[in-house]
Amino acid sequence: MTKIIVQNITAHGSAVDFKDIVSANHAKQWLDSHGIVKANKNSIDEDVTIPASKSAFTAGTIKVSTGKTVTINGVWRIL
């Protein structure tokens, strides 16, 4: 399970500004300070299922680690 913790945020009506680095499982999610350049790992190290009711995407070359499975019931786009 991915855990995202954000401690320093500011709300402006329906918008939210993140003041700290946003990370998932200790991996920085954006490489720039404005949230334009998104980062992701290049390997999947866990079993993943994309439900029929969901669409998902991954950017860049991706490898599924030995012994791990990606089950696609919905849509998965690799950009």
Number of C-alpha atoms within 10 A of each C-alpha: 6 8 8 12 13 11 10 11 11 11 9 8 6 5 7 10 11 15 12 12 17 17 15 13 11 11 13 14 18 16 12 12 11 9 13 9 10 11 16 14 14 13 11 15 14 14 12 13 13 15 13 10 8 12 13 12 10 14 13 12 10 14 11 15 12 9 8 12 14 13 12 15 13 13 13 15 9 10 9
